[in-house]
Amino acid sequence: MAGMIPSPNTLIKKDDDAGYIVGWKKKYAFDAGKFTDEVMTYGEAKKKAAKLNAQHDDKVFWPELLAANPHL
């Protein structure tokens, strides 16, 4: 199509993409937070989030791009 500018697919993440932290929230309460003390790659953050999900039944963990939130 004329006038369309191709943009990268931001939903595709590679394990070696840098700048990720682990975010969390409680499943049954309005409490959330981020582990901002350690910045890692997407693959490392994904593994750490999976490990924390297995250890804690009351919280949910996920890898989150640090640059996505400029207020940190």
C-alpha positions as CSV (number, residue, x, y, z in Angstrom):
1,M,0.0,0.0,0.0
2,A,1.2,3.5,-0.8
3,G,2.1,5.6,2.2
4,M,2.5,2.7,4.6
5,I,5.7,2.7,6.6
6,P,6.7,-0.8,7.8
7,S,7.3,-1.0,11.5
8,P,8.9,-3.7,13.5
9,N,6.8,-6.2,15.3
10,T,7.3,-5.2,19.0
11,L,5.5,-8.4,20.2
12,I,8.4,-10.6,19.1
13,K,11.0,-10.9,21.9
14,K,14.4,-12.6,21.7
15,D,16.0,-14.2,24.7
16,D,19.1,-12.0,24.3
17,D,17.1,-8.7,24.2
18,A,18.5,-6.5,27.1
19,G,16.8,-4.2,29.5
20,Y,14.2,-6.4,31.2
21,I,13.1,-6.6,34.9
22,V,10.6,-8.8,36.7
23,G,7.2,-7.3,37.5
24,W,4.7,-8.8,39.9
25,K,1.2,-8.4,41.3
26,K,-0.8,-10.2,43.9
27,K,-3.6,-12.4,42.5
28,Y,-6.3,-11.4,44.9
29,A,-5.3,-7.9,46.1
30,F,-4.5,-4.5,44.6
31,D,-0.7,-4.8,45.3
32,A,2.0,-4.8,42.6
33,G,5.6,-4.0,42.2
34,K,8.8,-4.5,40.3
35,F,12.3,-5.9,41.0
36,T,14.2,-3.0,39.6
37,D,17.5,-3.8,41.4
38,E,18.5,-6.3,38.6
39,V,18.3,-5.5,34.9
40,M,18.7,-8.6,32.7
41,T,18.0,-10.1,29.3
42,Y,14.5,-11.2,28.3
43,G,15.5,-14.9,28.6
44,E,16.9,-14.4,32.1
45,A,13.9,-12.4,33.2
46,K,11.5,-15.1,31.8
47,K,13.4,-17.8,33.7
48,K,13.4,-15.9,36.9
49,A,9.7,-15.1,36.6
50,A,8.9,-18.8,35.9
51,K,10.9,-19.8,39.0
52,L,9.1,-17.2,41.2
53,N,5.7,-18.2,39.8
54,A,6.4,-21.8,40.9
55,Q,7.4,-20.6,44.4
56,H,4.6,-18.2,45.2
57,D,0.9,-19.1,44.9
58,D,-0.4,-15.7,45.8
59,K,1.5,-13.6,43.1
60,V,2.0,-13.5,39.4
61,F,5.4,-12.6,37.9
62,W,6.4,-11.7,34.3
63,P,9.3,-10.2,32.4
64,E,8.8,-6.4,31.8
65,L,10.8,-4.1,29.6
66,L,12.4,-1.4,31.8
67,A,12.3,1.3,29.1
68,A,8.6,0.8,28.7
69,N,7.9,2.7,31.9
70,P,9.9,6.0,32.1
71,H,8.6,6.6,35.6
72,L,10.9,4.0,37.2
